[in-house]
Amino acid sequence: MIKVYGELSQTPEQLKFPELSALSIALTPDAMEKFAAFVAHAASEMKRLGPDYDHVHFTDFCKGWDANCPDIQLTRIYDDASNK
């Protein structure tokens, strides 16, 4: 099980996803292991694809995962806010 909590930034930009000032992810030990594998997968994909890397979805990585859990996307950092 995963639950995600966040706080909006004090200076939110006009983005599809607002910048958060804090993020808390509550996980079970099993979910923590799956999430760690997902982060490692994302890093590997980012290195492999270079500037062509955009994002990966946790729900795509963990097929059959609990549909009630939130999807977590790991994206690259964009230099220009208009590219988001």
C-alpha positions as CSV (number, residue, x, y, z in Angstrom):
1,M,0.0,0.0,0.0
2,I,1.1,3.5,-0.8
3,K,-0.3,6.9,0.2
4,V,1.0,10.2,-1.0
5,Y,0.7,13.5,0.8
6,G,2.0,16.9,-0.2
7,E,2.0,20.6,0.5
8,L,1.8,23.2,-2.2
9,S,4.8,25.5,-2.7
10,Q,4.5,29.0,-1.3
11,T,5.0,30.3,-4.9
12,P,3.1,27.9,-7.1
13,E,3.7,28.4,-10.9
14,Q,1.1,27.9,-13.6
15,L,2.0,24.2,-14.2
16,K,0.1,21.1,-14.9
17,F,1.5,19.7,-11.7
18,P,2.1,22.3,-9.0
19,E,5.5,22.4,-7.3
20,L,5.3,21.1,-3.7
21,S,7.3,22.3,-0.8
22,A,7.1,18.9,0.9
23,L,6.1,15.4,-0.1
24,S,5.4,12.4,2.2
25,I,5.0,8.9,0.9
26,A,3.7,6.4,3.3
27,L,4.6,2.8,2.4
28,T,4.5,-0.8,3.7
29,P,7.9,-2.6,3.6
30,D,6.8,-4.5,0.5
31,A,5.7,-1.3,-1.3
32,M,9.0,0.4,-0.3
33,E,11.0,-2.4,-2.0
34,K,8.8,-2.1,-5.2
35,F,9.2,1.7,-5.1
36,A,13.0,1.4,-4.7
37,A,13.1,-0.9,-7.7
38,F,10.9,1.6,-9.6
39,V,13.3,4.5,-8.8
40,A,16.3,2.4,-9.9
41,H,14.4,1.6,-13.2
42,A,13.6,5.2,-13.8
43,A,17.3,6.2,-13.3
44,S,18.4,3.5,-15.7
45,E,15.9,4.7,-18.3
46,M,17.0,8.3,-17.8
47,K,20.6,7.4,-18.4
48,R,19.7,5.2,-21.4
49,L,17.4,7.7,-23.1
50,G,19.3,10.9,-22.2
51,P,17.4,14.0,-23.3
52,D,14.7,11.9,-24.8
53,Y,13.6,10.7,-21.3
54,D,10.4,12.3,-20.2
55,H,8.8,10.3,-17.5
56,V,7.8,6.8,-16.3
57,H,4.7,5.7,-14.4
58,F,4.8,3.5,-11.2
59,T,1.5,1.8,-12.4
60,D,3.2,0.8,-15.7
61,F,6.2,-0.6,-13.8
62,C,4.2,-2.6,-11.3
63,K,1.6,-4.3,-13.4
64,G,-1.2,-5.7,-11.3
65,W,-0.6,-3.2,-8.5
66,D,-3.5,-2.2,-6.3
67,A,-5.6,0.1,-8.5
68,N,-6.5,2.2,-5.4
69,C,-2.9,3.3,-5.0
70,P,-1.8,6.6,-6.6
71,D,0.2,6.6,-9.8
72,I,3.6,8.1,-9.2
73,Q,5.4,9.6,-12.2
74,L,9.2,10.2,-12.1
75,T,10.1,12.9,-14.6
76,R,13.2,14.6,-15.8
77,I,14.0,18.2,-14.6
78,Y,13.0,20.7,-17.2
79,D,15.1,23.8,-17.6
80,D,12.3,25.9,-19.1
81,A,8.9,25.9,-17.4
82,S,7.2,26.1,-20.9
83,N,8.5,22.6,-21.7
84,K,6.6,20.9,-18.9
